[in-house]
Every structure is written in C-alpha cells, then in structure tokens.
Amino acid sequence: MTEFRSQTGFLNAQGAPLYYEVAGEGHPLLLIHAGVADSRMWNDQFEVFAQQYRVIRYDMRGFGRSSVPAGPFANHEDTFALLQHLGIKQAHVIGMSFGGLVALDFTLAHPERVTSLVLGAPSVSGRKSLSADVQRFAEEEEALIEQGNLEAATELNLRMWVDGPRRTPDQVDPTVRQRVYEMQYHAFTVPIPDEAKEIALEPPATTRLAEIHVPTLLIVGEYDIPDKHELVAQLAIEIPQARQVVIPGAAHVINMEQPAEFNRIVLDFLRDCPT
C-alpha cells in the first residue's frame, strides 16, 4: 500500500499567514471547514478524497494555525489567493456551516473558479432572520467569552452544534465531541488584533442565489437545528442546479459523525459532475 503523503505550507495573504495542506492528484477539490472547527475536521475525508482528487484543506482566519490580519480581510479572497498560489484554475468546493458561507461567497465573487459546490448545513451571507434559539445561543456565547469562561463557551457550542436540540451529550460519539471541543476551544484563544476587520461580500449571497450556475449538493443532518433544515430547503429552491440530502444519525458536523455516508454521497455527486 502506498504511503499517504501531503504537502503543508503557509501562504502570506491579506497581511497574515494562512495554513494549508494538499494531497493527491486529479481535479482539484477544496475543503472549507465549519466555524466550530478547523481543517482537522476533514481528517475522515482528506485521505479518502485524495485517492481520486487533488485535495486542499486550510485553516480560515482565527482557526487552527492561521492568523488574523491586523487590518481588513475577506475570507472568500483568502480562498482565491490560495488557489492562485497553488496554480489551480478551477475546483470542486466543499464548505461546511460557516465554511459553506465562504464557499458561496467565493463562488459568487469568482464563478469561473468553481466546478461544483457541496454545502453542508451552510450559513449564507446577508441572511438576517435568526430564530429565538440561535439568538439566545449567540448571546450566551458572547457573555461566557466576556467572562473568560472559554470551557463553558466551548461546551455551549458542543450542545448546540454537535449534540443538536434532540440529543443529550451521552447520545453522541465522545470522540467526535472531544475533537470538536479541542478545535473550538483553540479558536477562542487565537488573538484578534484590534485593527482586524472582516469584509463582507457585497451584495451578499442571500440576494444572489440565482446567480449560482454550477451543480450544487446541499447536505443537512437529521438532528441539526430547525434553522439549518429551513435554510437548506430554501437554498434547494433558489439555487438553479441544487438538490438536497438529509443524513440520518448526525447533527451539524455531519462529515465527522457519519463520515462513511458523507463520503459516499459526496463522491457519487462529484463523479456525475462535468470537469
């Protein structure tokens, strides 16, 4: 069996280093992680996908090994800079949660760079309507962070995003909980310069979904919060070439809870996409 090898590096983009990892050969496939994680969330996909594709994963600003610039930056422009740096003209793009928002923004800003889209329980830039539960979660998280109680803030995220509203912690794989705990806790400790300013896509994606003209797969976990189910259903209607799939036995981090099923669904979808 061939030994698995990957290339790691740092790209200095928008004024600060961005960590990335590349493996495999074939049509490029970019993985963009969720906001409760970093590029390690793709451990169950990276080597599997690299058997058929040139796979790239990276840490977004403030996650994993990537720093936050002391100035303005746009997450979707990091994506562009990374593909430019690697000499990639076009890629399949997979984004989870907040990474789905970045994937959508990147597709709208640079449509010629995207072959297909896979969006796992994505957020969407410009979307204002949040449920009372999500607003309450955000307020509780902010209060805990202001108190310096990062352990409680991390556990709050696990209850919301890993367990979901219909399960207790003991109904969830403890290994998955621990992996997310470590990634989320680390993200809370990353320094954010006072001068840092995240630049949003204008106009935002929520008003431009009809502009997406690549094959799009929407995935949501059975146990995810109602907001995500509603949003995925809306995206399936508004994105012209979109279809949706529900994965049983998972909440928000579907690729970590049900990796074999996630990988099967994604690889089947990609196999049917023209390149």
C-alpha positions in Angstrom: 0.0 0.0 0.0 1.4 3.4 -1.0 2.3 5.7 2.0 0.0 8.7 2.2 1.8 11.9 1.8 0.7 15.5 2.0 2.3 18.9 1.5 1.8 21.6 4.1 2.6 25.3 3.9 1.8 28.8 4.9 0.6 31.4 2.4 1.1 35.1 3.3 -2.2 36.5 2.1 -4.0 39.8 3.1 -1.3 40.6 5.6 -1.1 37.3 7.6 -0.1 33.7 7.2 -2.7 31.1 6.1 -2.1 27.4 6.8 -2.9 24.9 4.1 -2.4 21.2 3.2 -2.5 19.5 -0.2 -2.6 15.8 -1.2 -3.4 13.6 -4.1 -3.8 14.1 -7.9 -6.7 14.8 -10.2 -9.2 17.5 -10.5 -8.8 20.0 -7.5 -11.1 19.6 -4.6 -11.2 22.4 -1.9 -12.4 21.8 1.7 -13.6 24.7 3.8 -14.2 23.9 7.5 -17.0 24.9 9.9 -16.9 27.7 12.4 -16.7 25.3 15.3 -13.7 23.6 13.9 -10.6 24.0 11.7 -9.1 22.0 8.8 -8.7 18.9 11.1 -12.4 18.4 10.9 -11.7 16.9 7.4 -9.5 14.1 8.8 -12.0 11.4 7.7 -12.3 12.9 4.2 -8.8 14.2 3.3 -7.0 10.9 2.6 -10.1 9.2 1.1 -10.8 12.1 -1.3 -7.1 12.3 -2.2 -7.3 8.9 -3.8 -9.3 10.5 -6.7 -8.7 14.3 -6.4 -6.0 16.9 -5.7 -7.4 17.8 -2.3 -6.7 21.1 -0.5 -7.8 22.0 3.0 -6.8 25.1 5.0 -7.5 26.9 8.3 -9.6 30.1 7.9 -8.6 33.2 9.8 -8.7 32.8 13.6 -8.8 29.0 13.3 -6.1 26.3 13.6 -2.7 27.6 12.5 -3.9 30.7 10.6 -3.5 34.2 12.0 -6.0 37.1 11.9 -4.6 40.1 9.9 -4.2 43.5 11.6 -6.4 45.1 9.0 -9.2 44.4 6.6 -9.6 40.9 5.1 -12.2 39.0 3.2 -12.5 35.2 3.8 -13.5 34.5 0.3 -10.5 36.3 -1.1 -8.2 34.0 1.0 -9.8 31.2 -0.9 -9.0 32.9 -4.2 -5.4 33.7 -3.1 -4.8 30.1 -2.1 -6.0 28.6 -5.4 -3.9 31.2 -7.2 -0.8 30.3 -5.1 -1.3 26.6 -5.9 -1.8 27.3 -9.7 -5.4 26.0 -9.6 -7.8 27.4 -12.2 -10.9 25.6 -11.1 -12.0 23.3 -8.2 -14.9 21.4 -6.7 -15.6 23.3 -3.5 -17.0 21.8 -0.3 -18.0 24.0 2.6 -19.4 23.2 6.0 -21.5 25.6 8.0 -19.6 28.9 8.1 -17.3 27.4 5.5 -20.4 27.0 3.4 -21.0 30.7 3.6 -17.4 31.3 2.5 -17.8 28.8 -0.4 -21.0 30.6 -1.6 -19.3 34.0 -1.4 -16.3 32.7 -3.3 -18.5 31.2 -6.0 -20.3 34.5 -6.5 -17.1 36.5 -6.4 -15.2 34.2 -8.7 -17.7 32.0 -10.6 -15.1 30.9 -13.2 -13.1 29.1 -10.4 -15.8 26.7 -9.2 -16.6 23.4 -10.9 -19.3 22.3 -8.3 -20.5 23.1 -4.8 -21.2 20.9 -1.8 -22.7 22.8 1.1 -23.1 21.1 4.4 -25.7 22.9 6.7 -24.4 26.2 5.3 -24.8 29.8 6.6 -25.5 32.5 4.0 -24.1 36.0 3.9 -26.7 38.7 4.3 -29.3 36.5 6.0 -30.7 38.4 8.9 -33.6 36.2 10.2 -32.4 34.1 13.1 -34.6 32.0 15.4 -35.0 32.9 19.0 -32.9 29.8 19.9 -30.0 30.9 17.7 -30.1 34.4 19.1 -30.2 33.1 22.6 -27.2 30.9 21.9 -25.2 33.8 20.4 -26.0 36.0 23.5 -25.0 33.2 25.9 -21.8 32.5 24.0 -20.8 36.2 24.0 -21.5 36.5 27.7 -19.3 33.5 28.5 -16.5 34.7 26.4 -16.6 38.2 28.1 -16.4 36.4 31.4 -13.3 34.5 30.2 -15.1 31.2 30.7 -13.9 29.5 27.5 -14.6 26.0 28.7 -18.3 26.8 29.2 -18.4 28.7 25.9 -16.9 25.7 24.1 -19.4 23.3 25.8 -22.3 25.5 24.8 -21.1 25.2 21.2 -21.0 21.4 21.5 -24.5 21.3 22.9 -25.8 23.5 20.0 -23.8 22.1 17.1 -22.6 18.6 17.9 -25.4 17.3 20.1 -28.2 19.3 18.4 -31.6 20.0 20.1 -32.9 16.5 20.0 -30.0 14.6 21.7 -28.1 14.6 25.0 -24.3 14.6 25.1 -24.2 10.9 26.1 -26.1 10.0 22.8 -23.2 11.4 20.8 -19.8 9.8 19.9 -17.5 11.0 22.7 -14.5 11.0 20.2 -16.4 13.5 17.9 -17.3 15.7 20.9 -13.7 15.8 22.0 -12.3 16.5 18.6 -14.7 19.5 18.2 -14.0 20.6 21.7 -10.3 20.9 21.0 -10.8 22.8 17.7 -13.4 25.2 19.1 -11.5 25.9 22.3 -8.4 26.7 20.3 -10.3 29.1 18.1 -11.4 31.0 21.2 -7.7 31.5 22.2 -6.5 32.9 18.8 -5.5 36.6 19.1 -7.6 39.0 17.2 -5.9 42.4 16.5 -7.9 45.5 17.3 -7.3 46.6 13.7 -8.8 43.4 12.2 -11.9 44.0 10.1 -13.7 41.3 8.2 -15.0 42.5 4.8 -18.4 41.0 3.7 -19.4 40.2 0.1 -21.5 43.0 -1.5 -24.2 42.5 -2.4 -24.5 39.5 -0.1 -25.2 35.9 -1.2 -28.7 35.8 0.2 -29.9 38.2 -2.6 -27.9 36.4 -5.4 -28.5 32.7 -5.1 -30.0 32.5 -8.6 -26.5 33.5 -9.9 -25.0 30.2 -9.0 -24.9 28.1 -12.1 -22.8 25.0 -11.0 -24.1 21.6 -9.8 -24.8 22.1 -6.1 -25.4 19.5 -3.4 -26.9 20.5 -0.1 -26.5 18.3 2.9 -28.0 18.6 6.3 -28.0 16.2 9.3 -31.2 14.7 10.7 -30.5 16.1 14.2 -29.4 19.6 13.2 -31.3 22.7 14.4 -34.5 23.7 12.6 -32.9 26.9 11.2 -30.5 24.7 9.1 -33.2 22.5 7.7 -35.3 25.5 6.7 -32.3 27.3 5.1 -31.2 24.2 3.1 -34.8 23.8 1.8 -34.8 27.4 0.8 -31.4 27.1 -1.0 -32.6 24.0 -2.8 -35.4 26.1 -4.3 -33.3 29.3 -5.1 -30.1 27.7 -6.5 -30.9 26.6 -10.0 -29.0 23.3 -10.1 -29.3 22.3 -6.4 -30.5 19.2 -4.7 -30.6 18.3 -1.1 -29.9 15.2 1.0 -30.6 14.5 4.7 -28.0 12.3 6.5 -29.5 10.2 9.4 -27.8 9.9 12.7 -26.0 13.3 12.6 -26.5 16.8 13.8 -24.4 19.7 12.4 -20.9 18.2 11.9 -22.2 15.5 9.5 -18.9 14.7 7.9 -17.5 13.8 11.4 -20.4 11.9 12.8 -21.3 9.9 9.6 -18.0 10.0 7.6 -18.6 6.9 5.5 -22.1 8.0 4.4 -20.9 11.6 3.8 -18.0 10.4 1.7 -20.2 8.1 -0.3 -22.8 10.8 -1.1 -20.2 13.4 -2.0 -18.1 11.1 -4.2 -21.2 9.9 -6.0 -22.2 13.5 -6.6 -18.7 14.6 -7.8 -18.5 11.6 -10.1 -21.5 12.9 -12.0 -20.2 16.5 -12.3 -18.6 17.5 -15.6 -15.0 18.8 -15.2 
